[in-house]
Amino acid sequence: MIKLLRGLSVMLPRDKPCHLLGVGDIFCITNTVGFGIDTYDSSFPTKLARHGRLLVRDGCINIKSTAFLNDFGPIERGCLCFTCANHSRSYVHHLFKANELTALTLASIHNVHFMCAFMSQLREKILNDEI
């Protein structure tokens, strides 16, 4: 996909917005924004959340792992989302293990917040001509 977009990007009009539908993971966004893609649309953050995968600076964690059974810290230190401000990794782990629907909501809140913060940082880099 990235090779294809690299070749096609030279044909895209620079004076019109360009939307990439169905692409929303960190790798693809990071590697395609330089081609002039303006907007992205994806279920990526909520799809990950439904499976207990939570986005963090270093990638992704599986909150269902027993490693989080007694981890009373937030999903991501420094994250300002509702989930991190109010619930521990251990609690979210418990909710997933108990098949509580609240787990899906809390995980989705975190992942969507993470993606919004990521896109905000990306916009700053674009405005500063770093991309």
Residue frames as qw, qx, qy, qz and C-alpha x, y, z in Angstrom:
[[0.000, 0.885, 0.465, 0.000, 0.00, 0.00, 0.00],
 [0.295, -0.805, 0.090, 0.506, 2.76, 2.44, 0.88],
 [0.394, -0.143, 0.600, 0.682, 4.60, 1.76, -2.40],
 [0.199, 0.602, 0.688, 0.353, 1.35, 2.27, -4.29],
 [0.120, -0.931, -0.300, 0.169, 0.60, 5.54, -2.50],
 [0.409, -0.557, 0.287, 0.663, 4.14, 6.77, -3.08],
 [0.311, 0.112, 0.663, 0.672, 3.64, 6.35, -6.82],
 [0.031, 0.708, 0.649, 0.278, 0.12, 7.75, -6.90],
 [0.284, -0.744, -0.304, 0.523, 0.80, 10.71, -4.63],
 [0.251, -0.255, 0.318, 0.878, 2.49, 12.67, -7.42],
 [0.031, -0.354, -0.693, -0.627, -0.81, 12.56, -9.35],
 [0.214, -0.691, -0.651, 0.231, -2.94, 13.90, -6.49],
 [0.110, 0.781, 0.137, 0.599, -4.02, 17.55, -6.67],
 [0.430, -0.036, -0.505, 0.748, -2.24, 19.51, -3.95],
 [0.176, -0.186, 0.074, -0.964, -5.03, 22.09, -3.71],
 [0.730, -0.281, -0.286, -0.553, -7.69, 19.57, -2.63],
 [0.550, -0.466, 0.601, -0.347, -8.02, 17.47, 0.51],
 [0.581, 0.243, -0.759, -0.164, -6.99, 13.83, 0.27],
 [0.709, -0.354, 0.367, -0.486, -8.71, 11.21, 2.43],
 [0.340, 0.276, -0.898, -0.047, -7.42, 7.67, 3.05],
 [0.769, -0.262, -0.001, -0.583, -10.32, 5.45, 4.03],
 [0.975, -0.139, -0.152, -0.084, -9.86, 2.41, 6.27],
 [0.690, 0.251, -0.380, 0.563, -6.28, 3.21, 7.27],
 [0.339, -0.845, 0.028, -0.413, -5.60, 4.36, 10.80],
 [0.870, -0.368, -0.115, 0.308, -2.74, 2.49, 12.41],
 [0.326, -0.851, 0.189, 0.366, 0.31, 4.39, 13.61],
 [0.561, -0.194, 0.584, 0.554, 2.71, 2.84, 11.07],
 [0.394, 0.533, 0.610, 0.435, 0.56, 3.59, 8.04],
 [0.016, -0.972, -0.231, 0.028, -0.33, 7.11, 9.12],
 [0.430, -0.733, 0.290, 0.440, 3.29, 7.95, 9.90],
 [0.473, -0.158, 0.656, 0.567, 4.42, 6.57, 6.54],
 [0.304, 0.552, 0.655, 0.417, 1.70, 8.12, 4.37],
 [0.068, -0.888, -0.290, 0.350, 1.16, 11.62, 5.77],
 [0.288, -0.535, 0.377, 0.699, 4.19, 12.80, 3.79],
 [0.275, 0.228, 0.761, 0.541, 2.38, 11.87, 0.56],
 [0.183, -0.133, -0.166, -0.960, -0.18, 14.61, 1.14],
 [0.393, -0.463, -0.784, -0.128, -2.85, 12.57, 2.90],
 [0.148, -0.453, 0.155, -0.866, -4.94, 15.02, 4.92],
 [0.654, -0.273, 0.319, -0.629, -7.47, 12.83, 6.73],
 [0.227, 0.133, -0.965, -0.007, -7.78, 9.22, 7.81],
 [0.718, -0.188, 0.054, -0.668, -10.79, 7.13, 8.74],
 [0.506, 0.181, -0.842, 0.043, -10.47, 3.86, 10.58],
 [0.783, -0.513, -0.131, -0.325, -11.93, 1.65, 13.27],
 [0.627, 0.344, -0.582, 0.386, -8.37, 0.75, 14.31],
 [0.034, -0.382, 0.596, -0.705, -8.36, 2.17, 17.87],
 [0.697, -0.170, 0.280, -0.638, -11.74, 0.69, 18.84],
 [0.905, 0.176, -0.357, -0.152, -11.08, -2.62, 17.10],
 [0.435, 0.355, -0.681, 0.471, -7.86, -2.98, 19.10],
 [0.319, -0.318, 0.480, -0.753, -9.72, -2.04, 22.27],
 [0.860, -0.072, -0.068, -0.500, -12.34, -4.75, 21.74],
 [0.893, 0.144, -0.409, 0.119, -9.54, -7.31, 21.82],
 [0.712, -0.670, -0.049, 0.205, -7.86, -5.90, 24.95],
 [0.670, 0.161, 0.078, 0.720, -5.04, -4.20, 23.07],
 [0.153, -0.943, -0.202, 0.216, -4.20, -0.73, 24.38],
 [0.561, 0.668, -0.047, 0.487, -2.04, 1.82, 22.61],
 [0.546, -0.761, 0.026, 0.350, 0.99, 3.15, 24.47],
 [0.096, 0.886, -0.351, -0.288, 4.03, 5.17, 23.39],
 [0.225, -0.470, 0.825, 0.221, 6.09, 2.02, 22.84],
 [0.209, 0.021, -0.873, -0.441, 3.42, 0.26, 20.80],
 [0.696, -0.278, -0.285, -0.598, 0.59, -1.77, 22.20],
 [0.134, -0.251, 0.869, -0.405, -0.07, -3.81, 25.33],
 [0.543, -0.263, -0.721, -0.343, -2.40, -6.76, 25.82],
 [0.345, -0.456, 0.373, -0.730, -4.24, -5.78, 28.99],
 [0.914, -0.179, -0.124, -0.341, -5.61, -9.34, 29.33],
 [0.641, 0.336, -0.608, 0.326, -2.09, -10.58, 30.07],
 [0.725, -0.561, -0.368, 0.157, -1.47, -11.76, 33.64],
 [0.510, 0.140, -0.180, 0.830, 1.38, -9.24, 33.77],
 [0.128, -0.421, -0.034, -0.897, -1.27, -6.62, 34.58],
 [0.571, -0.468, -0.673, -0.042, -3.04, -8.58, 37.32],
 [0.520, -0.682, -0.315, 0.406, -1.43, -6.50, 40.08],
 [0.388, 0.150, 0.140, 0.899, -0.34, -3.43, 38.11],
 [0.088, -0.762, -0.557, 0.317, -2.04, -0.51, 39.82],
 [0.162, -0.387, 0.195, 0.886, -0.63, 2.19, 37.57],
 [0.547, 0.595, 0.105, -0.580, -2.48, 3.86, 34.70],
 [0.866, 0.409, 0.263, 0.117, -2.45, 2.31, 31.24],
 [0.605, 0.471, -0.008, 0.642, 0.01, 5.01, 30.17],
 [0.418, -0.576, -0.260, 0.652, 1.79, 7.30, 32.60],
 [0.113, -0.300, 0.168, 0.932, 1.15, 10.91, 31.66],
 [0.070, -0.365, -0.737, -0.564, -1.99, 10.09, 29.67],
 [0.187, 0.038, 0.318, -0.929, -4.84, 12.48, 30.47],
 [0.462, -0.203, -0.648, -0.571, -7.72, 10.31, 29.26],
 [0.680, -0.424, 0.082, -0.592, -10.64, 9.41, 31.54],
 [0.953, -0.074, -0.294, -0.005, -9.53, 5.78, 31.76],
 [0.633, 0.243, -0.431, 0.596, -5.96, 6.54, 32.86],
 [0.109, -0.480, 0.278, -0.825, -7.10, 9.25, 35.26],
 [0.663, -0.322, 0.190, -0.649, -9.59, 6.99, 37.03],
 [0.978, -0.066, 0.090, -0.174, -8.67, 3.33, 36.58],
 [0.350, -0.617, 0.680, 0.183, -5.61, 1.12, 36.92],
 [0.412, 0.354, -0.769, -0.338, -4.24, -1.47, 34.53],
 [0.033, -0.004, 0.961, -0.274, -5.21, -4.07, 37.10],
 [0.442, 0.373, 0.500, -0.645, -8.84, -2.92, 37.14],
 [0.576, 0.505, -0.294, -0.572, -9.14, -2.87, 33.35],
 [0.231, 0.280, -0.928, -0.080, -7.46, -6.30, 33.26],
 [0.232, 0.152, 0.851, -0.447, -10.06, -7.57, 35.74],
 [0.543, 0.454, 0.183, -0.683, -12.93, -6.14, 33.66],
 [0.511, 0.437, -0.608, -0.421, -11.70, -7.95, 30.54],
 [0.131, 0.145, -0.973, 0.122, -11.23, -11.22, 32.42],
 [0.282, 0.295, 0.736, -0.541, -14.76, -10.90, 33.87],
 [0.173, 0.374, 0.732, 0.543, -16.17, -10.14, 30.38],
 [0.001, 0.719, 0.428, -0.548, -17.57, -6.85, 31.63],
 [0.454, 0.723, 0.379, 0.357, -18.70, -4.55, 28.81],
 [0.202, -0.967, 0.044, 0.147, -17.23, -1.60, 30.70],
 [0.653, -0.350, 0.437, 0.509, -13.80, -2.96, 29.72],
 [0.515, 0.450, 0.514, 0.518, -14.54, -2.28, 26.06],
 [0.022, 0.956, 0.234, 0.175, -15.66, 1.26, 26.80],
 [0.457, -0.826, 0.203, 0.260, -12.66, 2.12, 28.97],
 [0.653, -0.128, 0.510, 0.545, -10.22, 0.60, 26.47],
 [0.400, 0.656, 0.466, 0.439, -11.87, 2.46, 23.58],
 [0.149, -0.985, -0.087, 0.024, -11.76, 5.76, 25.47],
 [0.547, -0.624, 0.362, 0.424, -8.03, 5.31, 26.04],
 [0.604, 0.101, 0.573, 0.544, -7.22, 4.25, 22.48],
 [0.271, 0.817, 0.393, 0.325, -9.25, 7.04, 20.86],
 [0.279, -0.947, 0.063, 0.145, -7.64, 9.58, 23.19],
 [0.640, -0.374, 0.458, 0.491, -4.20, 8.16, 22.32],
 [0.522, 0.402, 0.542, 0.522, -4.91, 8.50, 18.59],
 [0.056, 0.956, 0.248, 0.145, -6.19, 12.07, 19.00],
 [0.430, -0.819, 0.246, 0.290, -3.00, 13.01, 20.87],
 [0.653, -0.077, 0.547, 0.518, -0.89, 11.25, 18.22],
 [0.399, 0.664, 0.470, 0.424, -2.63, 13.14, 15.41],
 [0.149, -0.985, -0.071, 0.048, -2.22, 16.43, 17.28],
 [0.543, -0.590, 0.408, 0.437, 1.53, 15.80, 17.54],
 [0.585, 0.241, 0.589, 0.502, 1.61, 14.93, 13.85],
 [0.202, 0.899, 0.331, 0.202, -0.16, 18.20, 12.97],
 [0.333, -0.894, 0.163, 0.251, 2.47, 20.12, 14.96],
 [0.606, -0.257, 0.547, 0.517, 5.24, 18.40, 13.01],
 [0.452, 0.579, 0.534, 0.418, 3.53, 19.30, 9.72],
 [0.013, -0.983, -0.174, -0.055, 3.12, 22.94, 10.78],
 [0.411, -0.794, 0.350, 0.280, 6.81, 23.04, 11.79],
 [0.628, 0.652, -0.383, -0.181, 7.85, 21.54, 8.42],
 [0.374, -0.487, 0.786, -0.075, 9.28, 18.48, 10.14],
 [0.636, 0.206, 0.743, 0.022, 7.38, 16.20, 7.76]]
